[in-house]
Amino acid sequence: MKAFVVDRYQKQAALRLADMPTPEPHEDEVLVEVHAAGVNLLDAKIRSGEFKLILPYRLPLILGHDVAGVVVKVGARVRQFRLGDEVYARVDDFRIGTFAEFVPIKEASIALKPKSLTMEEAASIPLVGLTAWQALVEKADLKKGQKVFIQAGSGGVGTFAIQLAKHLGATIATTTSMANVALVKSLGADVAVDYKTQDFEGVLREYDVVLNSQDGKTLEKSLRVLKRGGKLISISGPPDPEFGSEVAAPWFVRLVVRLLSSGVRRKARRSGVGYSFLFMKSSGSQLREITRLLEAGAIRPVVDRVFPFASTNEALAYVEAGRAKGKVVISIK
Ligand SMILES: NC(=O)c1ccc[n+]([C@@H]2O[C@H](COP(=O)([O-])OP(=O)(O)OC[C@H]3O[C@@H](n4cnc5c(N)ncnc54)[C@H](OP(=O)(O)O)[C@@H]3O)[C@@H](O)[C@H]2O)c1
C-alpha cells in the first residue's frame, strides 16, 4: 500500500511516499481502508523527534493519528464492528499510521462515523474532539454557569472546545487574532481577546478553568486569571508527574518530567489553583458521546483545508505554520 513515512527524525523534513506492506489487524483490531486522515501538530512534532523519549517509535514510521474510513477486515475477537462499517478514530499510540491506504485499529478506539458528516469532516474530529472532552469533561468537570478560558479558539482544539463548553453551559473567553473573531463568536465564544493587541490578563478575572495550549509565558499568566480553587489544564506542557507514571516512562524521563513542571506546580499551589497536564488518549466510548453531539448539531466540524493524498507534505507544512482555522484534512480515497 502507499503510505507517507518518516525515515529519520528531522525538523521540516519531507515525509517519503513509500510502498509499505498492508498491515494485518490483530485479533482485537479491524483493518480500515482510509478515506480521509486528519492532520495534527502531533504529527509534525513526532516527525521532528520532539516525542522520541516519550513515544519511542521504530523507523521508518507511517505518520498520522486521525482517520475516517471503511472496515475491510475484522479480527477474530472483534464484536462491535462488521465489514463495510463506516468508522472514525484517533488510532492508538504505537499503532499510528493513518497517512496510508489502510490502517489497523483497536476495536476499543473506534466509533461509527456520524452519518451527517462527510469522511473529510469525520476525520477532522477525533484527536481534537477527544482532547477537548478529556480536558473539559473528564479533568475540569466543567459545569453550567462556570467560566472557562480556551486559548487559541480558532485552532483545531479551540474550535471544538468552544462548542463543547457552550453545550455544557459555560461562559467562554478565548484568544484569537482579529481576523478570526467572527469565527470564534459563531462557535459560541462570549469574550474574544485579540492576542495581538490585547493582554488577556488585563481582561479576564476569576475564571474556573483555563485550557492552556500556548507557551510558558501564557501558562504563567493563565494562573493569574483563575479564581482560588480553579483549574489550569495544559495540553502544551509542561508534563506533570502523573503523566510520567501514566506512560510508564523510565526513571530518568520521570525525573525530567517532574523537574519541568515543578515551577508551575509550585506557583499553582501558592495561588490555590490546580495544575494538570493532559496528553489525550484514544477512546471509542468517548468518541460515541462526541458522535451524539455532532449528529444533534450541537457541534459542527470546522475544516479549513482539504489536501489530496499526494500533497500530504504540504498539508503537514500548512498545519505547522500555525495559522489553520479549524482543521486540515487529507483526502485519500
Ligand atoms: N496534549 C495533547 O493531548 C494535545 C492534543 C491536541 C493538541 N495539543 C497541542 O495544543 C496546541 C494547539 O493545537 P491545535 O491543533 O489546536 O493547533 P492549531 O490548530 O495548529 O492552532 C492554530 C491556531 O492557533 C492560533 N494561534 C496562534 N498563536 C496564537 C496565540 N499566541 N494566541 C492565540 N491563538 C493563537 C491561530 O490563530 P491566528 O491565525 O488568528 O493567530 C490558529 O487559528 C499545539 O501545541 C498542540 O500540539 C496537545
The ligand as an SDF file (V2000), in Angstrom:
LIG
                    3D

 48 52  0  0  0  0  0  0  0  0999 V2000
   -1.5840   17.2580   24.8750 N   0  0  0  0  0  0  0  0  0  0  0  0
   -2.4710   16.8780   23.9800 C   0  0  0  0  0  0  0  0  0  0  0  0
   -3.1020   15.8470   24.1120 O   0  0  0  0  0  0  0  0  0  0  0  0
   -2.7270   17.7580   22.7930 C   0  0  0  0  0  0  0  0  0  0  0  0
   -3.7880   17.4850   21.9300 C   0  0  0  0  0  0  0  0  0  0  0  0
   -4.0340   18.3630   20.8780 C   0  0  0  0  0  0  0  0  0  0  0  0
   -3.2090   19.4730   20.6840 C   0  0  0  0  0  0  0  0  0  0  0  0
   -2.1800   19.6770   21.5310 N   0  0  0  0  0  0  0  0  0  0  0  0
   -1.3140   20.8610   21.3770 C   0  0  0  0  0  0  0  0  0  0  0  0
   -2.1150   22.0120   21.5640 O   0  0  0  0  0  0  0  0  0  0  0  0
   -1.6480   23.0680   20.7530 C   0  0  0  0  0  0  0  0  0  0  0  0
   -2.7860   23.5840   19.8840 C   0  0  0  0  0  0  0  0  0  0  0  0
   -3.1680   22.5690   18.9730 O   0  0  0  0  0  0  0  0  0  0  0  0
   -4.1630   22.8630   17.7660 P   0  0  0  0  0  0  0  0  0  0  0  0
   -4.2700   21.6310   16.9530 O   0  0  0  0  0  0  0  0  0  0  0  0
   -5.4100   23.4910   18.2610 O   0  0  0  0  0  0  0  0  0  0  0  0
   -3.3110   23.9660   16.9890 O   0  0  0  0  0  0  0  0  0  0  0  0
   -3.6200   24.6840   15.6150 P   0  0  0  0  0  0  0  0  0  0  0  0
   -4.9420   24.2610   15.0810 O   0  0  0  0  0  0  0  0  0  0  0  0
   -2.4490   24.4980   14.7220 O   0  0  0  0  0  0  0  0  0  0  0  0
   -3.6650   26.2150   16.0490 O   0  0  0  0  0  0  0  0  0  0  0  0
   -3.6880   27.1900   15.0610 C   0  0  0  0  0  0  0  0  0  0  0  0
   -4.4640   28.3790   15.5790 C   0  0  0  0  0  0  0  0  0  0  0  0
   -3.7660   28.9440   16.6930 O   0  0  0  0  0  0  0  0  0  0  0  0
   -3.9910   30.3410   16.6840 C   0  0  0  0  0  0  0  0  0  0  0  0
   -2.8980   30.9990   17.4050 N   0  0  0  0  0  0  0  0  0  0  0  0
   -1.5890   31.0250   17.0870 C   0  0  0  0  0  0  0  0  0  0  0  0
   -0.8850   31.7060   18.0190 N   0  0  0  0  0  0  0  0  0  0  0  0
   -1.7750   32.1060   18.9450 C   0  0  0  0  0  0  0  0  0  0  0  0
   -1.6630   32.8330   20.1690 C   0  0  0  0  0  0  0  0  0  0  0  0
   -0.4820   33.2740   20.6200 N   0  0  0  0  0  0  0  0  0  0  0  0
   -2.7850   33.0430   20.8830 N   0  0  0  0  0  0  0  0  0  0  0  0
   -3.9800   32.5850   20.4520 C   0  0  0  0  0  0  0  0  0  0  0  0
   -4.1520   31.9140   19.3020 N   0  0  0  0  0  0  0  0  0  0  0  0
   -3.0540   31.6660   18.5610 C   0  0  0  0  0  0  0  0  0  0  0  0
   -4.0300   30.6970   15.2170 C   0  0  0  0  0  0  0  0  0  0  0  0
   -4.8890   31.8080   15.0700 O   0  0  0  0  0  0  0  0  0  0  0  0
   -4.3730   33.1260   14.2910 P   0  0  0  0  0  0  0  0  0  0  0  0
   -4.1050   32.6770   12.8760 O   0  0  0  0  0  0  0  0  0  0  0  0
   -5.5270   34.0310   14.4540 O   0  0  0  0  0  0  0  0  0  0  0  0
   -3.1220   33.5550   15.0000 O   0  0  0  0  0  0  0  0  0  0  0  0
   -4.6290   29.4470   14.5540 C   0  0  0  0  0  0  0  0  0  0  0  0
   -6.0110   29.5790   14.2550 O   0  0  0  0  0  0  0  0  0  0  0  0
   -0.4570   22.5010   19.9770 C   0  0  0  0  0  0  0  0  0  0  0  0
    0.7190   22.7840   20.6690 O   0  0  0  0  0  0  0  0  0  0  0  0
   -0.7120   21.0120   20.0010 C   0  0  0  0  0  0  0  0  0  0  0  0
    0.4560   20.2400   19.8330 O   0  0  0  0  0  0  0  0  0  0  0  0
   -1.9070   18.8570   22.5690 C   0  0  0  0  0  0  0  0  0  0  0  0
  1  2  1  0
  2  3  2  0
  2  4  1  0
  4  5  1  0
  4 48  2  0
  5  6  2  0
  6  7  1  0
  7  8  2  0
  8  9  1  0
  8 48  1  0
  9 10  1  0
  9 46  1  0
 10 11  1  0
 11 12  1  0
 11 44  1  0
 12 13  1  0
 13 14  1  0
 14 15  2  0
 14 16  1  0
 14 17  1  0
 17 18  1  0
 18 19  2  0
 18 20  1  0
 18 21  1  0
 21 22  1  0
 22 23  1  0
 23 24  1  0
 23 42  1  0
 24 25  1  0
 25 26  1  0
 25 36  1  0
 26 27  1  0
 26 35  1  0
 27 28  2  0
 28 29  1  0
 29 30  1  0
 29 35  2  0
 30 31  1  0
 30 32  2  0
 32 33  1  0
 33 34  2  0
 34 35  1  0
 36 37  1  0
 36 42  1  0
 37 38  1  0
 38 39  2  0
 38 40  1  0
 38 41  1  0
 42 43  1  0
 44 45  1  0
 44 46  1  0
 46 47  1  0
M  CHG  2   8   1  16  -1
M  END
$$$$
